[in-house]
Amino acid sequence: MKNYVKMLSKTKPNLGPTAARLTLGLVILPHGAQKLLGLFGGSGFSATMDLLTTQMELPVIVAFSVILIEFFGSLSLILGLLSRFWALSLAGMFTGIIFTTQIEHGFFMNWFGNQAGEGYEYSLLVIGLALSILVSGSGQFSVDRLISKK
């Protein structure tokens, strides 16, 4: 187990991955807080679970994972704790979002309210940042950096 943690936390003291993980974590955190805690105008855990499982017809485990990944994954990214794992989780989740809800609406987000749903441009940005973190690690100023030094 110790080797897996060390492998996942391995990183170099670069600022690029630091910027990527902080950006990704800070952008996703409010979405996770909406879903889990009802902050920022969100509906909270129970209502989000109901929406994801009844209206979107996601399996309970997938709906639960979405909430956990968005909230705890973003917090972990901000701290730089096991960032590769959380980046992979976010990339997988947003790939699923593209194929289940966004692809039919095209590339562009629904800025002007003239389409039935959101396009996938935002999701591609999330995936790109996540892949950058997956390849590079957490970078400087991260818990992973402290772990990999030991």
HELIX and SHEET records of a PDB file:
HELIX    1   1 LYS A    2  SER A    9  1                                   8    
HELIX    2   2 LEU A   15  LEU A   37  1                                  23    
HELIX    3   3 GLY A   44  ASP A   50  1                                   7    
HELIX    4   4 LEU A   51  GLN A   55  3                                   5    
HELIX    5   5 VAL A   60  LEU A   68  1                                   9    
HELIX    6   6 ILE A   69  GLY A   73  3                                   5    
HELIX    7   7 SER A   74  LEU A   79  1                                   6    
HELIX    8   8 SER A   83  ILE A   97  1                                  15    
HELIX    9   9 ILE A   98  GLN A  102  3                                   5    
HELIX   10  10 ILE A  103  HIS A  105  5                                   3    
HELIX   11  11 GLU A  121  SER A  136  1                                  16    
HELIX   12  12 VAL A  143  LYS A  149  1                                   7    
END                                                                             
